[in-house]
Structures are given as C-alpha cells and as structure tokens.
Amino acid sequence: MTKYAQKICQIISSSRQHMTAEQIFDALRQAYPTVALATVYNNLNKLWRDGRIRKVSLAGMPDRYDRVDRHDHLVCRECGRLVDIQLTDLTQALQAQVKVPILCYDLKLMYICEDCRKKMEGKKRMQTGELGLPGGSFNSKYI
C-alpha cells in the first residue's frame, strides 16, 4: 500500500465524520502538501474496491467515505446528514431470503434530523401566521 493510501485509511478510520474526497484531500495535504486531488480519488477508488474503506453514496450528493467496521446509517432526507447506528447484523437473514451469495449490505434508514425538523416547524409556523404579533394575532401591515 502506498504512503498516500495508508494515510487516507488512517484519516478515515480516525474520523467519525463521513468525509468527502475533498475533505480527505484537505486532511491529507497536512501531511503531504503537494499531493494532487486525482491521487486522492485514485487511492479512494482502489481502497474501496479492495474493501479497506466504505463508500456511502446518496443521490445528488458527493460520495462520502467511512470505516469498514459493521454499522448502518441514519440519513436525513433534507440535509443529507449521516449518523452511524448499531443495528443487529442482518447478513444471515438476508442471505437466507435472496438465495445467492451476498458480499455485504448497506442499510440506510431515512429520517429528518432534529435541526431540519426545527427549520420545517419554523417555516410551517411562518406560513400559518403563528409568528405574528404578541397574543397570537397576525397583521401583514407589520411585515
């Protein structure tokens, strides 16, 4: 394994964030200031193909990279926030149902995070006029 691949593995395994290639690039530049972004992408792809890291792909968002230890994810439908969760390993149950050898599975449970719920509630209150004048009345001439 190259020095870059080793350091990328170290960056990913020591982080509890789900880093993008650009974030990994920024972290890697701390140790190797002249490294190219293409080198990071090439190493990430090889590490992922070799099973040394996980790639977490979500529609409309950049891929993020994660450690390979057994865990699943909560994904906020609004902002894309990823949260690690520990669920019972479903490999054997899934294997029994699909009747073909599986390599692994990637479980992402969609939810709306607390920050997004608060934002949505605030927008809802604005739309219904709950954030009007003291006493609950709403008068558009004060807007």
N, C-alpha and C positions, 0 to 999 in steps of 0.2 A: 504494500500500500504506500502511495506517495506521501510526502510530508503534508501536502495540502489535504489529501483525503483523511489522514489521521487527525489533523487539526479540525476539519469540518465535523468529523464524528465526535470529537471532544466537545465542540461548540454545541452541537445538537443534543448530546447526552447530558450535558450540564445545564441546559436551559429547560425551564418549564413552560416557555412560550412555544408557540408553533411558528417558527421563523420562516420568512420567505427567503428566496435565493439572495435577494438584495440585502436583507438583514444579515444573512450569513456572510455575504461578501464584505459588508462593513465590519463585522466582527473579525473576520479572517485578516483583513487589512491591518488590524492592530499588531498582528504577529508578522505578516508578510505584506508590507506596504505596496509592493509592485505587482501583486497578484492581479490577474485580469478577471473580469466578470465571466468571460467564457470558460475559464478554468474552473470556476466555482460551479457553473452549470454542468460542465462535463463530469466533474467529480460527483456532484449530486446524483446525476443520472446513473453513473456506474455504481455508486454506493446503494442506490435504490434497487437497481437490477440485481445486485449481489445480496440483497436482503439485510444490509447493515443499517439502513435507516428506513423510515416510513415516509411515503408521500401522501399528503392529505389534499385531495382535490375537491374544490367546491365550484359550482358553475358561477362564472362571472367574477371570480377572484383568483389571485395568483396562487399557485401551488404553495403549500407550506410543508415543512419537514419536521419529523418527530422521531423520538427514540422508538426502538422496536419492542420494548417490554409490553406485555399483554395489558391493554387498556382500550377503552372505547371513548367516544366523544359526544358531548352535547354541542350543537351548533346553533347559534342564534340566527333565525331566519331573517332578521332585519339587518344586523351589522356584521354577521359572519364570525362573531367571537367563538372561539373554540375552547371548551373546558374538558379536561380529562376526567373520566369517571371510571370506576372499577365495577364491572358487572361480572356475573358468573360467565365463565368461558362456555361458549355455545358451539365450539368446534364439533364435538361428538354428535350433538343433536342435529346440527346442520348436515353433517356427513351422512347420518342415517336417512335424512329426508331427500337428499339430492342423488344418492346412489352412484356418484362418481367421486373420485379422489379430489378433495379440495386442498389448496395450499394454505389459505388463510381467509379471513373475512375482515371487513372493515365496517363496523357498525357506527353510524352517525345518527343520533337522535336529535331531531329538530325541536327547538323551543324558542321562546322570546325571552331574552335576558332581562334582568331587573332594570338596567339603565334604559333599554328600549321600551319596556313596559311603562316606565315613568314618563318617557317622552311621548308615547302614544296616549297616555292618560291626559297629559298636559294639552296635547292637540285636541283631544276629544272635548276637554273642558272649555277650551277656547271656542270651538265650533258650537257648543251648546250654550255658550254665554255664561257659564258658571264663574268665569273670572271677570265679572263685571264690577259694578260699584259695591261699596260696603253694604251689607244687608242682602246681597244676592241679586239685586236688580242689575239690569244691563242696559246701558244707554249708549247708542252708537255715536252720539254727538261728542262724547269724550274720547273717542279713538282718534 
